[in-house]
Amino acid sequence: MIETPAVRASVALRENAAGDDRAEAKTPRRCKRSVGSLSILAVAVVVLLALAAGLARRLLPAVSVLDGDLRRGAAGVIFATSYLALAVGRVPGLRIDRAGIALVGAALMVASGALPLDEAYKAVHLDTITLLLGMMIVVANLRLSGFFAAVNAWVVRRAHHPFLLLVAISAVSGVFSAFLVNDAICLVLAPLVLELTVAAGRKPLPYLLAVAMASNIGSTATITGNPQNIMIGSFSHIPYAQFARALAPIALVGLGLTVALIGLVHRDEFASGDKLEATTPRIRFNHVLAWRALLATAMMVGLFFAGQSPAKAAIILGSLLLLTRRVKSARIYAEIDWTLLLMFAGLFIIVAGTKHALLTKDVIAAVGQLHLDQTPVLSAVTAVLSNLVSNVPAVLVIRPFVEPLKNHDTAWLVIAMASTLAGNFTILGSIANLIVVQKAAGHGITITFWDYFKVGAPLTLLTLLIGTLWLWH
């Protein structure tokens, strides 16, 4: 082939284009490396600041003012960076998760001297940890028995139309989440709903949205519905029945709105008159294990409404379920979300350290000028904060400012309502949402930010409005 100027130009263009493609491919990697390097540098600075604050008292005992300022500064930096990392869910450049972030933040609070070690032990609210652990053991027994799969099969046999299936899934997700912690319910229901909808030849998306959104809304109803409500129940000492009387009506209306909005946005899925045809898979159902777990659940809920300590009832009945020949204890332990318990312990210490070092009477009085005693204001602040840093950390941040309020019980009910309903605003609003998204991705189903937002945003605004008006009057 004769190499003419035109040929040389063409070859040069192809080489330049190939070079551009390689450069474009390298650019994101370079950006990621840069961000990772910067974040690692920031972590190193925070760690060094915490250690310097902790050593200042020994190295500079005479300069008490500098020591105090350094400790307060370290506490503020540790709090801010920990909450930022928790909101993002990771630290670029490191393979650490939310539980690890909370643990490191707690350790740095102690290392900096912002919180003595004995005070850190006291900061961990064992009532909350105990109740969560007991609930997880009960839910693990129900799942391993095949109970949830049996309920799923029962729904399939009776829902003969796609819209009826949507109603049934929303009801099951919402009701179970009210009593058995919504994160655990989403973990169980999402794969079952995926399997069911794919077998029936339906689009899984609207039904998966129903699992997540109904779970969030249903969990509003009781103290045991979600982790933040469990904390609020432990902090406020509001009786279980009183809590349910105040918030269950909001959850009931919210479930209706969930079905209506999903049906409206995904009307193509439900407009046809097609009958639902799906074969139910064979279920491995252990009758003895299921009846024991159901009996324990019924007794537990009964004790809650009777006024017994939820933590006491849950851990006693949960531990008794371990006395079985049907399933090894190790299988039950494998079902427990130990990382969630660790994250809670770390968060308690981070917030206690911040309160100990930074929250003076003047700061609390200044925040009081925001009129948090007004239900609409407290609801709005809680909802916004929950979407910035997630609902559990938000509740811990607000806690010091609730204690001085006159109407203590109503304030906690508003926080429980707003922090939970705010979780439906975006796909990142709650752990339950992320569980459903991750389970869907594992089956090749993508739920985008917009897929969730176009239903979740209006649903959140409507339910927050209804909940605020209900508790305000």
Secondary structure, 3 states (H helix, E strand, C coil): CCCCHHHHHHHHHHHHHHHHHHHHHHHHHHHHHHHHHHHHHHHHHHHHHHHHHHHHHHHCCCCHHHHHHHHHHHHHHHHHHHHHHHHHCCCCCCCCCHHHHHHHHHHHHHHCCCCCHHHHHHHCCHHHHHHHHHHHHHHHHHHHHCHHHHHHHHHHHHCCCHHHHHHHHHHHHHHHHHHHCHHHHHHHHHHHHHHHHHHCCCCHHHHHHHHHHHHHHHHHHCCCCCHHHHHHHHHHCCCHHHHHHHHHHHHHHHHHHHHHHHHHHCHHHHHCCCCCCCCCCCCCCCHHHHHHHHHHHHHHHHHHHCCCCHHHHHHHHHHHCCCCCCCCHHHHHHHCCHHHHHHHHHHHHHHHHHHHHHCCHHHHHHHHCCCCCCHHHHHHHHHHHHHHHCHHHHHHHHHHHHCCCCCHHHHHHHHHHHHHHHHHCCCCCCHHHHHHHHHHHHCCCCCCHHHHHHHHHHHHHHHHHHHHHHHHC
